[in-house]
Structures are given as structure tokens and as C-alpha cells.
Amino acid sequence: MKARAVDVVVAGAGPAGSATAALLAGHGLDVVLVDRATFPRDKACSESLSPEAGRILEALGVLATVQADAARLRGMTVVGPGGVAFTGRFAGARPHRGFRDWGLALPRRDLDAALVAAATARGARLLEGIRVEGIDGGAARARTVHLRDRSGRADTLTARLVVGADGIQSRIATRLGLARRGRLRRVAFVTHATGVPGMTEFGEMHVGRGVYAGLAPVGRGLTNVAVVMDAAAPIGGRTPRERFDAGLARVPAVAERVRGVSWVGPVLGAGPFAHRTARATADRAALVGDAADFYDPFTGEGIYAALRGAELLVSEIGGLLERDQLSADALVVYDAARRREFGGKWLIERAIAWAIARPALLDRVAQRLARRPGLADLLVGVTGDFVPPRTVLRPSYLLRLVV
């Protein structure tokens, strides 16, 4: 049977894949969006969107839908291992201004369903419950994409371009030989709860020793509760629920907060993290979102990076698609754009992860930021994606954190 020919196959219908499919289909391209799940579906995630993510959601035409039942996030509170807390406010990061002075938080099943709907409304075809088994070719005029549904039936597509948006365990990145693993190996366990006391319009990160826990309101009375730990030295338990409970016990302040709450839904796992790629392109192929890079969930910027990565990909290669110039050498412009856009953030993510592993240092920095809220606002503004990373990488800023 002859394979069906399309312009683009996008593997993965999370925020990165759906946004990519929506933008490409909006340019009149024949796009197929493939995901092994069926929608709506839950996903392990911090479920927080930075202020700048709202700008992209508006451009995609889904902001009104997404924000209808979402919670507003006005910043972040971080509690160090010694109990010292600081709070950064998006509105306080002057003179910088984001798309809004707040971000959003909502369950991934709602966000992803809205983005999938945006992609199909623009003409992308969604194949649910379908797994990408592999890809061939690249040097010729198309790649062959091998698919299999849940019943085991195989199918094949040919595409001028394949986009891997299939997450940190990206099969596309692995097949292309692009995947790399970093030394940091953390895993996360996430669920929802109702009745968590003391929740405000600020997300919270509580750092313990070898573990940290996050709390964030996600609308409709729900709180996202997440525990992140080192996969190399896992905290006890075999099931996700057991490991979640064991991790919470290592962060007593959070464990006490959630005592007696009502848990909603299962505990979902994600990781190991610290995934990167040597480059995000190959002949007639590109990676976007977590498939291209994901280091650590502490700063909660994965969704924004996915959406912004989709914008970068389409803006950089749109003309190349029209001219069918899709060699690895031609697509390197997307790699360069990613470095310009995210390079500073990558440095900050790694610096924060380094500090988390050093409790005394983190407590010292938390004390400085608690006394100097303007510095905290700027740091949280960087994680909100509207303050340039160079602002907090300057020696004058760094010195004030430790002196």
C-alpha cells in the first residue's frame, strides 16, 4: 500500500506539538498531528503558565477559553531548606512589563484540549491513540513515518518535514541520534487536591534536602501538588503514590499543609529530567518543546518554552518549507534561534539547580532575597519570561545575592 504524502507530521500533541501544528496549518500546509493518547487526558506537569505564555495563547486564539476557569498566578514564593522564604511578584519587576502582571495555572487536560482544538480548527488532522514507531529517510525529498494504533494495525505516512514534539523521552530525538542525557536525574510525582489551606495567587516551592515540593492553585478549587526528587537516590516506595507520600514526608511544612485534604485523581509520574539534544535539527526533521531540551521543573517554564519554541520553529523554517530546502544545513537557523532565545534561561536553570543541591548556599540567597524584594521580583520576572536573563546574570546583581 502506498504511503499517504503530507507536508508535515508532528509527533506529540502537547503544547509544543499542537502549537506547531496550528501555526503550520494556518500557513496552508497539510499537517498531521499524532499522539498516542486520546484527548482530553491528564499529564504530570506543574501546570503553570508564565505571563508571556498568555501572549502566545492569545495569538493562537485560545486565551479566552483557557483563562475562563484558570487560576491567576501573581508570582512565586520560595522556601529554603532552613525555612527562610522570599516572594517575587511579576508586577514588581519594574521597569520590565510582561504581557500581563500575572500568569495562569490550569489542569493540562484543559489546556492541551484547547490547543488541540486550535490546531484542528486551522486544518491540522489529529490522529489520536496512534504511536510513532519510527522514521526513515531524510536525505531524499521526504521522510517515512511508521505508525501503529492500539490494536496493532500499522500505517505509514511520508512527510517533507517531521517535527518531534514527543516530550523528554522523545522517540523522534532518539531515532535521529540527537538525544543526550545530563547528569542531573530528577523525577516528579504530581496530583491534585482540594481543601489545601493557605493557598493564594502565588505559586510555592518548598526546598528540602534531596527533594522539593510545589503547590499551585489551578482553578476550580484545585491545587497542583508536586514532589520532585533525585532519581539516582530515590526516596522509598514502589508505586507513584508511595513515592509521592515518601517525598512529601521529607518536606514537613508541605506534608502538614496537605494533611486531611481530599486527593483528586491519580498520582502521575514524569522524568527522569535533564534531557538535552546536541542540536534540535536533522535532515527534514526538527525537535520542539521538551523533546529538544528540558533540564529541571523548578522554574515552571516548560509550557512557555514549548509554545515559544513552536513560534520560533515556524518563523525560522516557514520559508524553507515553501522552497523545500529542509536539509540539516538549512535548518540550522532554528538551532541558532533557540540559542538566542533560551541560552540565558538555560544558564539560570542550571544555576538554580546547582543552588538547590547546596542547602546552606540556598538559605543564604533566600535570606538576601527576603530582605531585598526588588531582587526577588527581578528573578521571578526572569522565570516569568519577560525580564531578560542578562538582568540577573550581571555581576552587580549576583554580588547582592551573597554580600
Buried (B, 14 or more C-beta within 10 A) or exposed (E): EEBEEBBBBBBBBBBBBBBBBBBBBBBEBBBBBBBBBEBBBBBBBBBBBBBBBBBBBBBBBBBEBBBEEBBBBBBBBBBBBBEBBBBBBBBBBEEBBBBBBBBBBBBBBBBBBBBBBBBBBBBBBBBBEBBBBBBEBBEEEBBBBBBBBEEEEEBBBBBBBBBBBBBBBBBBBBBBEBBEEBEBBBBBBBBBBEBBEEBEBBBBBBBBEBBBBBBBBBBBBBBBBBBBBBBEEBBEBEEBBBBBBBBBBBBEEBBEBBEEBEBBEBBBBBBBBBBBBEBBBBBBBBBBBBBBBBBBBBBBBBBBBBBBBBBBBBEBBEEBBEEBEBBBEBBBBBBEBBEEBBEBBBBBBBEBBEBBEEBEBBBBBBBBBBEBBBBBBBBBBBBBBBBBBEBBBEEEBEEBBEE
